[in-house]
Amino acid sequence: MTGSPVLNVVRYSALVGGIGYGILHRRTLQAKADVKAAHAEYKHKEQLIQKAKEAYKNRLVAKQSSSGVETDPESPAFDLEKFLLKVEQEN
């Protein structure tokens, strides 16, 4: 099936153009995916930092409550005398 030279030029030009478009399109999609992955990694690190802060806070609260004195004035087990004695001993 031989075609005219003009038809062959159009065919091969379309082929080369399609390959070029495919390469450029893939690069843009890959760049978007890389940005999205970097953002997801950053969010993951933020979550890990937040969890570490909460664990540290919980550890400090457990350490403070291990002395047997309730330091939260809103708690029903709060005893002002014990709290004042503890503060006095620390100073």
NORKA-V104376 format. One line per field, one symbol per residue. ss: DSSP state (A for helix, B for strand, O for the rest). burial: + if it has 24 or more other ideal C-beta (glycine too) atoms within 12 Angstrom, else -. A space follows every 10 residues. Layout:
# NORKA-V104376
ss = ???
burial = ???
This chain:
# NORKA-V104376
ss = OOOOAAAAAA AAAAAAAAAA AAAAAAAAAA AAAAAAAAAA AAAAAAAAAA AAAAAAAAAA AAAAAOOOOO OOOOOOOOOA AAAAAAAAAA O
burial = ---------- ---------- ---------- ---------- ---------- ---------- ---------- +--------- ---------- -
